[in-house]
Amino acid sequence: MKIGVDLGGTNVRAALVDGTTVIRKEKTPCPAKGTQEEVIEAIAALIEPLVCEEVTSVGMGVPSVVDTTRGIVYNVANIPSWQEVHLKDIFEERFGIPVHINNDANCFALGESRFGQGRGYKDIVGVTLGTGVGSGIMIGGHLYEGRNAGAGEIGCLSYLDKDYESYCSTPFFVSHNTSGAELAAKAQAGDAEALALWDEFGHHIGELVKAVLFAYDPEAIIFGGGIAASHPYFEKAMHETVQTFPYETAKDVNILFSEDGDMGLYGASVLDEK
């Protein structure tokens, strides 16, 4: 059995996983504005009831730059006190179990590859659409993480006057004085302006897909995150934009949407197999 942990600025989640079966899940609010120690204690309290003799490893997905060899995280998003935290050492000393740390978007890609929509594909790119744009890369069934677990951060590439993240995640909605949830509710009610804005968003997502195709040419691109759940409102415009890609690869790439919001958590649980 293994334990997976997904650290976010709002919540911390943990799961006890046996193979591909989730035995138990836990969640607690993250004291994101608290001290480094307060956040650590919140995570420890979540893990503790899941620890048993059968647990062989703990994996953690963190929204940050990660030294995966030493298990150190830097400048963690939305947790100001976490500028440099030696997570691996802290939790291995605490629980006496091997601990593996990686970027949360990498964990999402790994989770989809082993547990979700990515099963059956060797080369995939997992993209999370939420507060920002995160991405992880699976090549030949294995996670490609780069030197600091930051490989494949397509969202940070220049696009139009800013970057892809500004047009493909929360900042897009903020710039239109709305939120993804509010716009989805209006679109569901048939609001024409909301539907038009989703079409505009879908065009930007299509351009993001084209950037992924140019860079990686994967078998599948899998979208996850809170905004991806609204894909019925933007995927038509997305596909129309993808078809402007100049090469044949756009015709047979599989563009999929996650069916489980816990894929990052499950991916964290198998970081020892990446």
C-alpha positions as CSV (number, residue, x, y, z in Angstrom):
1,M,0.0,0.0,0.0
2,K,1.0,3.6,-0.6
3,I,0.0,7.0,0.5
4,G,-0.5,9.9,-1.8
5,V,-0.7,13.6,-0.7
6,D,-1.9,16.6,-2.8
7,L,-1.0,19.9,-1.3
8,G,-3.1,22.9,-2.4
9,G,-3.5,26.4,-1.1
10,T,-7.1,25.7,-0.1
11,N,-7.0,22.0,1.0
12,V,-4.6,19.2,1.6
13,R,-5.8,15.8,0.5
14,A,-4.4,12.3,1.2
15,A,-5.3,8.8,0.1
16,L,-4.3,5.3,1.0
17,V,-3.9,3.3,-2.3
18,D,-3.5,-0.4,-2.9
19,G,-2.6,-1.0,-6.5
20,T,-5.2,0.9,-8.4
21,T,-7.8,0.7,-5.6
22,V,-8.3,3.7,-3.3
23,I,-8.8,2.4,0.2
24,R,-9.4,5.6,2.1
25,K,-9.3,9.4,1.4
26,E,-8.9,12.3,3.8
27,K,-9.1,16.0,3.4
28,T,-8.4,19.0,5.6
29,P,-8.2,22.8,5.1
30,C,-4.7,24.1,4.4
31,P,-3.5,26.8,6.8
32,A,-1.8,28.5,3.8
33,K,-1.2,31.8,5.6
34,G,0.3,30.1,8.6
35,T,3.8,29.3,9.5
36,Q,5.9,26.6,7.8
37,E,5.4,24.4,10.8
38,E,1.7,24.8,10.9
39,V,1.3,23.6,7.4
40,I,3.6,20.7,8.1
41,E,1.6,19.7,11.1
42,A,-1.7,19.9,9.1
43,I,-0.2,17.5,6.5
44,A,1.2,15.1,9.2
45,A,-2.2,15.0,10.9
46,L,-3.8,13.9,7.6
47,I,-1.2,11.2,6.9
48,E,-1.0,9.7,10.4
49,P,-4.3,7.8,10.4
50,L,-3.4,6.3,7.0
51,V,-0.1,4.9,8.1
52,C,0.0,1.1,8.7
53,E,2.6,-1.7,8.5
54,E,1.6,-2.3,4.9
55,V,2.5,1.2,3.7
56,T,5.7,1.2,1.7
57,S,6.0,4.8,0.6
58,V,4.5,8.3,0.7
59,G,4.3,10.6,-2.3
60,M,3.5,14.3,-2.3
61,G,2.5,16.6,-5.1
62,V,3.3,20.2,-4.4
63,P,2.7,23.3,-6.6
64,S,6.3,24.5,-6.7
65,V,9.8,24.0,-8.1
66,V,11.1,20.7,-6.6
67,D,14.5,19.2,-6.1
68,T,13.2,15.7,-6.5
69,T,16.4,14.0,-5.5
70,R,16.7,15.7,-2.1
71,G,12.9,16.3,-1.7
72,I,13.2,20.0,-1.3
73,V,10.4,22.4,-2.4
74,Y,10.9,26.1,-3.2
75,N,8.5,29.0,-3.4
76,V,5.3,27.0,-3.1
77,A,2.4,28.7,-4.8
78,N,-0.2,30.2,-2.3
79,I,1.8,29.2,0.8
80,P,4.0,32.2,1.5
81,S,5.9,30.6,4.4
82,W,7.2,27.8,2.2
83,Q,10.2,29.3,0.5
84,E,12.5,26.3,1.1
85,V,11.2,23.3,2.8
86,H,13.1,20.0,3.1
87,L,9.9,17.9,2.9
88,K,11.5,14.5,2.3
89,D,13.7,14.7,5.4
90,I,11.0,16.1,7.6
91,F,8.4,13.3,6.8
92,E,10.9,10.4,6.5
93,E,12.1,11.3,10.0
94,R,8.5,11.7,11.2
95,F,7.1,8.4,9.8
96,G,10.1,6.2,9.0
97,I,8.7,5.6,5.5
98,P,10.4,6.5,2.1
99,V,9.0,9.8,0.9
100,H,8.9,11.1,-2.7
101,I,8.2,14.7,-3.7
102,N,7.2,16.1,-7.1
103,N,5.4,19.0,-8.8
104,D,1.6,18.7,-8.6
105,A,1.0,18.9,-12.4
106,N,3.5,16.0,-12.9
107,C,1.5,14.0,-10.4
108,F,-1.6,14.7,-12.4
109,A,0.0,13.4,-15.6
110,L,1.3,10.4,-13.8
111,G,-2.1,9.7,-12.2
112,E,-4.0,9.9,-15.5
113,S,-1.4,7.6,-17.1
114,R,-1.8,4.9,-14.4
115,F,-5.3,5.4,-13.2
116,G,-7.3,7.5,-15.7
117,Q,-7.7,8.6,-19.2
118,G,-4.1,8.1,-20.1
119,R,-4.2,4.3,-19.7
120,G,-3.3,2.7,-23.0
121,Y,-1.1,5.6,-24.2
122,K,2.7,5.8,-23.8
123,D,3.2,9.5,-24.6
124,I,0.8,12.0,-23.0
125,V,0.8,15.5,-21.8
126,G,-1.4,16.3,-18.8
127,V,-2.6,19.9,-18.5
128,T,-4.4,21.4,-15.5
129,L,-6.6,24.4,-15.9
130,G,-7.3,26.3,-12.7
131,T,-5.7,29.2,-10.9
132,G,-3.0,28.8,-13.5
133,V,-1.9,26.3,-16.2
134,G,0.2,23.4,-15.1
135,S,1.5,20.5,-17.2
136,G,3.2,17.2,-16.9
137,I,4.8,14.9,-19.5
138,M,4.8,11.2,-19.8
139,I,7.2,9.7,-22.4
140,G,7.2,6.0,-23.0
141,G,5.0,5.5,-19.9
142,H,7.5,7.3,-17.6
143,L,7.4,10.8,-16.1
144,Y,9.7,13.3,-17.7
145,E,10.2,15.9,-15.1
146,G,13.3,17.9,-16.1
147,R,16.0,19.0,-13.7
148,N,13.7,20.8,-11.2
149,A,10.4,19.0,-11.9
150,G,9.4,21.9,-14.1
151,A,9.6,20.4,-17.6
152,G,6.7,21.2,-19.9
153,E,5.4,24.4,-18.2
154,I,3.6,25.4,-21.4
155,G,1.5,28.0,-19.6
156,C,4.5,30.2,-19.0
157,L,5.4,30.5,-22.7
158,S,4.8,33.9,-24.3
159,Y,1.4,34.2,-26.0
160,L,-0.2,37.3,-27.5
161,D,0.8,40.2,-25.2
162,K,1.3,38.0,-22.1
163,D,1.5,34.2,-21.8
164,Y,-0.8,31.2,-22.2
165,E,-1.6,31.1,-18.5
166,S,-3.1,34.6,-18.8
167,Y,-5.6,33.4,-21.4
168,C,-6.1,29.8,-20.5
169,S,-6.9,29.9,-16.7
170,T,-8.4,32.0,-14.0
171,P,-6.8,35.3,-15.2
172,F,-8.9,35.1,-18.4
173,F,-12.1,35.2,-16.4
174,V,-10.8,37.8,-14.0
175,S,-10.0,40.1,-17.0
176,H,-13.7,39.8,-17.9
177,N,-14.9,40.5,-14.4
178,T,-16.2,37.0,-13.8
179,S,-15.2,33.5,-12.7
180,G,-15.2,30.2,-14.4
181,A,-18.0,28.9,-12.1
182,E,-20.1,32.0,-12.7
183,L,-19.6,31.9,-16.5
184,A,-20.5,28.2,-16.5
185,A,-23.8,28.8,-14.7
186,K,-24.7,31.6,-17.1
187,A,-23.8,29.3,-20.1
188,Q,-25.9,26.5,-18.7
189,A,-28.9,29.0,-18.6
190,G,-28.3,29.8,-22.2
191,D,-26.8,33.3,-21.8
192,A,-25.5,34.3,-25.2
193,E,-22.7,36.6,-23.9
194,A,-21.4,33.8,-21.6
195,L,-21.5,31.3,-24.5
196,A,-19.5,33.7,-26.7
197,L,-16.9,34.2,-23.9
198,W,-16.5,30.4,-23.6
199,D,-15.9,30.3,-27.4
200,E,-13.2,32.9,-27.0
201,F,-11.7,30.9,-24.2
202,G,-11.9,27.7,-26.3
203,H,-9.9,29.4,-29.0
204,H,-7.1,30.2,-26.6
205,I,-7.2,26.6,-25.3
206,G,-6.9,25.4,-28.9
207,E,-3.8,27.6,-29.3
208,L,-2.4,26.0,-26.2
209,V,-3.0,22.5,-27.7
210,K,-1.1,23.6,-30.8
211,A,1.8,24.7,-28.6
212,V,1.8,21.2,-27.0
213,L,1.7,19.6,-30.4
214,F,4.6,21.6,-31.7
215,A,6.7,20.8,-28.6
216,Y,5.8,17.2,-27.8
217,D,3.6,15.6,-30.5
218,P,2.0,13.3,-27.9
219,E,-0.6,10.5,-28.5
220,A,-3.0,12.2,-26.0
221,I,-3.5,15.5,-24.2
222,I,-5.5,15.3,-21.1
223,F,-7.0,18.3,-19.4
224,G,-7.9,18.4,-15.7
225,G,-8.5,21.0,-13.0
226,G,-11.6,23.0,-12.1
227,I,-12.0,24.9,-15.3
228,A,-11.7,21.7,-17.5
229,A,-14.9,20.5,-16.0
230,S,-16.7,23.2,-18.1
231,H,-15.3,21.7,-21.3
232,P,-18.8,21.2,-22.9
233,Y,-18.9,25.0,-23.3
234,F,-15.5,25.5,-24.9
235,E,-14.4,22.3,-26.6
236,K,-16.1,22.9,-30.0
237,A,-14.1,26.2,-30.4
238,M,-11.0,24.5,-29.1
239,H,-11.3,21.7,-31.8
240,E,-11.9,24.3,-34.5
241,T,-8.7,26.1,-33.6
242,V,-6.7,22.9,-33.3
243,Q,-7.6,22.1,-36.9
244,T,-5.6,25.1,-38.0
245,F,-2.4,23.3,-37.0
246,P,-0.2,23.0,-40.1
247,Y,0.7,19.3,-39.8
248,E,-1.2,16.0,-39.9
249,T,-0.6,15.3,-36.2
250,A,-3.6,17.4,-35.2
251,K,-6.0,15.0,-37.0
252,D,-5.3,12.0,-34.7
253,V,-4.2,13.4,-31.4
254,N,-6.6,12.4,-28.6
255,I,-7.8,15.4,-26.6
256,L,-9.4,14.1,-23.4
257,F,-10.8,15.5,-20.2
258,S,-10.2,14.0,-16.8
259,E,-13.1,12.1,-15.2
260,D,-11.8,12.2,-11.7
261,G,-10.7,15.2,-9.7
262,D,-8.3,13.2,-7.6
263,M,-5.8,12.1,-10.3
264,G,-3.1,14.3,-8.9
265,L,-3.5,12.6,-5.6
266,Y,-3.4,9.1,-7.1
267,G,-0.4,10.1,-9.2
268,A,1.4,11.2,-6.0
269,S,0.9,7.8,-4.5
270,V,3.0,6.1,-7.3
271,L,5.8,8.6,-7.4
272,D,8.2,5.7,-6.4
273,E,7.3,4.1,-9.7
274,K,7.6,7.1,-12.0
